[in-house]
């Protein structure tokens, strides 16, 4: 096996770290791009039940931009698991509590709903 083929094979199977700058980006469009790298859809060996995705680091998630007046209209749902534990939070309020949570929820919702979604 030549050195070039060995490097190509290593790059295909290795987990690579990617950095994504989310400043002034729509989190729902960004989540589609991040999803491809987390699931490994950019690799030629991709299969939905194969865990071949890469690592993604999202920086500047506090500087995201939602279109229009979606800061006041978008509502996020959370349930604690206890009776009466359902809460609905507006986007601006959730962003004040934890600036990374909107990106996390957007990426989680864009992932396919199979059993491997929580691991990625």
HELIX and SHEET records of a PDB file:
HELIX    1   1 UNK A    3  UNK A   13  1                                  11    
HELIX    2   2 UNK A   27  UNK A   39  1                                  13    
HELIX    3   3 UNK A   61  UNK A   63  5                                   3    
HELIX    4   4 UNK A   70  UNK A   73  1                                   4    
HELIX    5   5 UNK A   91  UNK A   97  1                                   7    
HELIX    6   6 UNK A  101  UNK A  110  1                                  10    
SHEET    1   A 2 UNK A  17  UNK A  21  0                                        
SHEET    2   A 2 UNK A  55  UNK A  59  1                                        
SHEET    1   B 2 UNK A  75  UNK A  79  0                                        
SHEET    2   B 2 UNK A  86  UNK A  90 -1                                        
END                                                                             
